[in-house]
Amino acid sequence: MSKHKIYTMSVAKVYPHYITKAERKGRTKAEVDEIIRWLTGYSQEELEKQLEQETDFETFFEKAPKLNPSRSLVKGVICGVRIEEIEEPTMREIRYLDKLVDELAKGKAMEKILRK
């Protein structure tokens, strides 16, 4: 079975879409970055380095310094699939990120997005 193409896609290629989605709804790049840092444990400098290096999604999540244990509290449907039912770990991490950015764009408070 071949890998889904998102695994080999550069995070830097999708990142501007996350920013655009958030900004269209009055949110900021800083908030998107905060979500990514919360999810992965990357510092802002490390995140920027991953984007500069055009790291693919699979490597981005494999090398994440500390995946947030509270990410399992992210529930719901994204792209027509219930996150809790995604068995493949990398795809689940990608969908967590998608869902968090989606929540940001829908106006949810950061405290709730970051499961505080």
N, C-alpha and C positions, 0 to 999 in steps of 0.2 A: 504494500500500500504506500503510495507516495504522500509526502507531506502536503498539507494545505499551503497554498502560496503565501498566505499571511506570515507564516513562520520565517520565510526567507526574505520577506519585505523589510526594508529599512524602517525603523521607528521614525527616523527623520522625514520620511516620505509621508507618513500618516499624521505626524505631529501638527503640521499647519492646519489640518482639517479639524483636529481637536480644538485648536485655538480659535479658528473661524467659527465653529459651532458655539463655543462659549461666548465669544465677543458679540455674535449676532443677538444673543440674549442678554447683553449687558454685563457679562462676566469678564474676567481678565485672564491674560496669559499667566500671570503670577498664581492665580487660583488653580489653573490646569497644572502648572508645575508643582504646586503644593500637593495636589492629588497624586501625581506620579511619584513624588518623593515619599509620601505617606505609604503608598502601595508597595514600593520597591526598596526603600531604605537608601536610595541614592541621595547624595548631597546635591545641591544645585550645580556645583562645579562638575561633579561626576555625571549628572544628567546631561549637561551641555556637552561634555566630552563624548558621551554615547551618541548624541545627535550629530556631532561633528564627524565622528568616525563612521556614521551611517550604519550602526550596529543593527542587525536583523532582530526581529521580535524574539525568536527562540533564544539567541545569545543574550539579549537584553534581560530576559527573565531568568535565565540560567545563572547569569553573573550578578544578579541583583544582590546587593549587600545583605539585606534583611527583609524578606517578604513579610509584610505586616500580618500577624496572626489574626487580627480583627477583619481581614479581608473576607473571611468565610461568612461574615455577617451580611455581605453584599448578596442580595437575593433579587429574583425577578427575571423578567424576560428581556433578552437583547437579541436582535436579529432573528426573532422568532423562536429562540431556544431558551429554555429555562436554565439559568446559570448553575443552579444546584445539581442539574442532571448531566452537566458536561463532565465526562470522565477523563479526557485527555488533559493533563495538568497545564501544559503551555496554552492550550486554547482557553482553558478556564481563566488563566491569568489575563489573557488578552481581553476576554469578555468582561472580567472585573473592571479593567481599565475603561472599556467602552461604556459600561454601565455607570461608572462614577462620573465620567465626563457628561453623560446623558443627564444624570441627576443635577449636575452643575448647570447645564443649559436649561433645565426645567425650573430653575430658581430655588432649588433646595438650599437650605443654610449649610455652610461649610461644616459646622459641628455635626450635623446629621450625616452629611456625605462621608465624613471621616469617622463615623460611628463612635463619637465621643459621648 
